[in-house]
Amino acid sequence: QSTGRTAEQGRLLRAMQQEVAAVERELSCDISLLRDRIDRCNMRYSDARKRYEEAEREFIASKLELHQCAEQKEGLEEHLFTIITLNETRKSEKLEQLHQKLEQLELQENS
């Protein structure tokens, strides 16, 4: 009886070992799949991070250039306004001088 019991225990032990081995194979397969997915996610994350950092650098550079161009434009517009104002003043002065010369000529002719 003890030999039969030992044989039965041996069979049960082998069956349990096979079941444990099957569970471990499934677990190993699941772990491998998850690691592959994690690796792919890490690569996508790294690529996205690089694109984000490049876009951020481009945004900052563009914003700086935009600000510089706006300042330069404002300065040029002010300079243009100054030139136009000075030119109008000169023209006005020149017209006044010509008007005075005409008046002097008329006075000379009438005298």
WOMO-V479067 format. One record per residue. RES is the residue in one small letter. SS is DSSP state (@ for helix, = for strand, . for the rest). NEAR is the number of other C-alpha atoms within 10 Angstrom. D_FIRST is the distance of its C-alpha to the first C-alpha in Angstrom with 1 decimal. Layout:
# WOMO-V479067
((RES;SS;NEAR;D_FIRST) (RES;SS;NEAR;D_FIRST))
This chain:
# WOMO-V479067
((q;.;6;0.0) (s;@;7;3.7) (t;@;8;5.4) (g;@;9;5.1) (r;@;10;6.1) (t;@;11;8.5) (a;@;12;9.8) (e;@;12;10.5) (q;@;12;12.2) (g;@;12;14.0) (r;@;12;15.3) (l;@;12;16.4) (l;@;12;18.0) (r;@;12;19.9) (a;@;12;21.0) (m;@;12;22.3) (q;@;12;24.0) (q;@;12;25.6) (e;@;12;26.8) (v;@;12;28.2) (a;@;12;29.9) (a;@;12;31.4) (v;@;12;32.7) (e;@;12;34.1) (r;@;12;35.8) (e;@;12;37.4) (l;@;12;38.5) (s;@;12;39.9) (c;@;12;41.8) (d;@;12;43.1) (i;@;12;44.2) (s;@;12;45.9) (l;@;12;47.8) (l;@;12;48.9) (r;@;12;50.1) (d;@;12;52.1) (r;@;12;53.6) (i;@;12;54.4) (d;@;12;56.1) (r;@;12;58.2) (c;@;12;59.2) (n;@;12;60.2) (m;@;12;62.4) (r;@;12;64.0) (y;@;12;64.5) (s;@;12;66.1) (d;@;12;68.4) (a;@;12;69.4) (r;@;12;70.1) (k;@;12;72.4) (r;@;12;74.2) (y;@;12;74.6) (e;@;12;76.0) (e;@;12;78.4) (a;@;12;79.5) (e;@;12;80.1) (r;@;12;82.2) (e;@;12;84.2) (f;@;12;84.7) (i;@;12;86.0) (a;@;12;88.3) (s;@;12;89.6) (k;@;12;90.2) (l;@;12;92.1) (e;@;12;94.2) (l;@;12;94.9) (h;@;12;96.2) (q;@;12;98.3) (c;@;12;99.8) (a;@;12;100.6) (e;@;12;102.4) (q;@;12;104.3) (k;@;12;105.2) (e;@;12;106.5) (g;@;12;108.5) (l;@;12;110.0) (e;@;12;110.9) (e;@;12;112.7) (h;@;12;114.5) (l;@;12;115.6) (f;@;12;116.8) (t;@;12;118.8) (i;@;12;120.4) (i;@;12;121.3) (t;@;12;122.8) (l;@;12;124.8) (n;@;12;126.0) (e;@;12;127.1) (t;@;12;128.9) (r;@;12;130.7) (k;@;12;131.7) (s;@;12;133.1) (e;@;12;135.0) (k;@;12;136.3) (l;@;12;137.4) (e;@;12;139.2) (q;@;12;141.0) (l;@;12;142.0) (h;@;12;143.2) (q;@;12;145.3) (k;@;12;146.8) (l;@;12;147.7) (e;@;12;149.4) (q;@;12;151.3) (l;@;12;152.4) (e;@;11;153.6) (l;@;10;155.5) (q;@;9;157.1) (e;@;8;158.1) (n;@;7;159.5) (s;.;6;161.6))
